[in-house]
Amino acid sequence: MLDDKAGDGQGRDALERVAPEQAADLPRLPVSEVFLEIPADRLYVVLARSAAVHIGAVLRLGLTDVTDLRLAVDEACAMFLLHPAFPQSQAAQTGLSCRFEAYEDELRVSVRAPVQADFAPDTETIGWIMLGALVDELSWKHADGYGTVSLLKRFEVPKAG
């Protein structure tokens, strides 16, 4: 693992090896990250679904995992757009954002949108239950006027050769 050290006077940051016992304390950084912001309109959700499919293909996920990922992203977006308390006027200005963070063995997806203080997903609906079945971890959080649905999909790293 490498650690950036600033201010070494060499014009560029020096890289220093970090001992394995120190590596566990460092934040884990994604191998790749994609951020997509779309208008809060169901007609644009296809862009989030397409991004999910493409990222799944880049990560060499199997067809079932790619399909699950696409459905999960679609359902996460729909949770905002179809909720009766979703503030359409504020969302039209800000939109939905989707962040895809790929790690060596998992993909983290977060879908975020502006929401009112009383906005929360109904965890008893078929949509939430289906969403939980499509991913390995599912969570919801509300902070600073935004709601975030977080998804985690684990996968096996393809073996070389």
Secondary structure, 3 states (H helix, E strand, C coil): CEEEECCCCCCCCEEEECCHHHHCCCCCCCCEEEEEEECCCHHHHHHHHHHHHHHHHHCCCCHHHHHHHHHHHHHHHHHHHCCCCCCHHHHHHHCEEEEEEECCCEEEEEEEEECCCCCCCCCCCHHHHHHHHHCCEEEEEEECCEEEEEEEEECCCCCCC
